[in-house]
Amino acid sequence: MCSSSLSFCFAASKLPIPIPSHGFSCRERKCKSTVKASAFSYQKFVNFAVDETKSRAHLTPSSLQENFSSISGADGKTELKFLSFEAPKIRLLRSMCIDGNETMQVLDFAVFPKVEYDLPIFCANFFTSSAMNIILLDLNPLHDIISNRDYREKYYKSLMPLSLKYEKLLPWGGKLTSESLRFFSPIVIWTKFSSSQSKHEALFAVFKDYYQAWLELMERATKQLDVSQIMSNCEAQHRYLTWRAEKDPGHLILEKLIGEHGAKDLLRNFLFKGVDELGRKTFLDYFPEYRLDDGTINEKRSIIGKSFEKRPWNNQGEFMGDNI
């Protein structure tokens, strides 16, 4: 899934969430030079995705654009910019770019299919500072791909060469727990690297390849007419949104920038729009293992399941985690 979307990025890396007013110094990193975050922008990623989608589908602005266009951060330096669209097979295409000038650049880009389609959810969560980049790029599976072999082969078998193409250039980024892994596919790119022009160019190339692959899946997708399957798709997407809206650690940086109320509104009514419309189940209905004795939700992350320091899928997309 995607963050205010740093959800998986920060949770998996166990890094402290960076706050715009606190940058990294060269002395802290013991480096000779830095690449300013402001020298790089994710806007071209968004422009590419929107243009490519328009070339393949009738893309129209979402009504969300009336309330979510841009927001200035409380620090007076950071700006949050939003775009949102819909299309015949797309329930919501939305992006959030956070421009923290020299401190950070953030991209949270996602595409949610309409519930009549069992398409994966396109997810790009990128964080850039002068010191590092934390990257998560995936076609998040709508349905379980460990036990549901048919769904895995339907959408991911043909895409495995795409993952292998970038495996050495963007290697596995370190420990990832199975609580996050349940929402990832075998082609997920989870990586970290120091900022450089060449790495950013490589990231743009892989983003373009992955997004074009998703668009090709979208073009081939056929509308499902079986009511039970549509209901299954709807619940699966609602489960995904419920997890993201509750467990996304990106809300901490949003609270710092736009306040607690603004952050909650942004999470539920833009980034994970649908969490209050697609179903009525609660977080604990879907994930009862997080219930505390007093009936509240355990707010800790990375507490469930095994951690994986290496990619837990083989080259055929089969999950090998139990044998790692």
SULZI-V592971 format. One record per residue. PSI is psi in radians with two decimals (* if undefined). Layout:
psi = {PSI:PSI}
This chain:
psi = {2.91:3.03:2.88:0.69:0.29:0.16:-1.04:-0.64:-0.95:-0.68:-0.75:-0.66:-0.31:0.52:2.59:2.48:2.14:2.43:2.34:-0.52:-0.06:1.78:3.10:2.38:2.74:-0.62:-0.73:-0.62:-0.09:0.88:2.85:-0.47:2.85:2.72:1.95:2.40:-0.54:-0.25:-0.12:2.43:2.47:0.03:-0.59:-0.47:-0.81:-0.79:-0.76:-0.84:-0.77:-0.79:-0.76:-0.71:-0.72:-0.52:-0.22:-0.22:2.80:1.71:2.21:2.61:2.47:2.67:-0.27:-0.40:-0.34:-0.60:-0.34:1.74:-1.03:2.64:2.37:2.34:2.75:-0.35:-0.14:0.03:-0.45:2.42:2.37:2.20:2.46:2.57:2.58:2.43:2.98:2.87:2.99:-0.61:0.01:2.05:-0.74:2.16:2.10:2.68:2.59:2.16:2.23:2.08:1.80:0.46:-2.18:-0.20:-0.84:2.77:2.34:2.41:2.22:1.80:2.28:2.66:2.07:2.17:2.78:2.68:-0.18:-0.05:2.46:0.46:2.61:2.86:2.10:2.32:2.16:1.97:1.84:2.35:2.27:2.29:3.13:-0.35:-0.64:2.98:2.37:2.09:2.29:2.12:2.25:2.83:1.52:2.21:2.38:-0.64:2.81:2.30:-0.05:-0.80:-0.41:1.49:-0.65:-0.74:-0.70:-0.79:-0.55:-0.73:-0.38:-0.36:-0.77:-0.24:-0.11:-0.67:-0.52:-0.72:-0.79:-0.51:-0.61:0.16:-0.72:-0.64:-0.66:1.36:2.86:2.36:0.14:-2.92:2.34:2.23:2.77:-0.33:-0.55:-0.63:-0.44:-0.33:0.11:2.78:2.99:-0.27:0.16:2.42:1.93:1.92:2.86:2.48:2.77:2.56:2.31:2.72:-0.72:-0.68:-0.67:-0.63:-0.70:-0.67:-0.70:-0.68:-0.77:-0.62:-0.79:-0.76:-0.79:-0.69:-0.68:-0.61:-0.71:-0.73:-0.62:-0.69:-0.72:-0.78:-0.61:-0.28:2.41:2.53:2.27:2.38:-0.31:2.09:-0.69:-0.63:-0.67:-0.73:-0.65:-0.74:-0.75:-0.79:-0.66:-0.73:-0.65:-0.67:-0.78:-0.86:-0.66:-0.74:-0.84:-0.77:-0.52:-0.72:0.11:1.93:-0.17:-0.29:-0.41:-0.75:-0.58:-0.71:-0.68:-0.63:-0.70:0.15:2.83:-0.80:-0.77:-0.67:-0.77:-0.73:-0.75:-0.74:-0.85:-0.46:0.01:-1.19:-0.75:0.73:2.25:-0.34:-0.49:0.00:-0.56:-0.21:2.98:-0.11:2.58:3.02:-0.78:-0.36:-0.73:-0.64:1.19:-0.32:-0.20:0.09:2.23:2.96:-0.52:0.11:-0.05:3.04:2.33:2.02:-0.12:2.68:2.89:0.77:-0.19:2.21:3.12:2.60:2.52:2.08:-0.27:2.80:2.14:0.30:2.61:-3.10:-0.20:0.01:0.18:2.38:2.18:0.24:-0.62:-0.29:0.10:*}
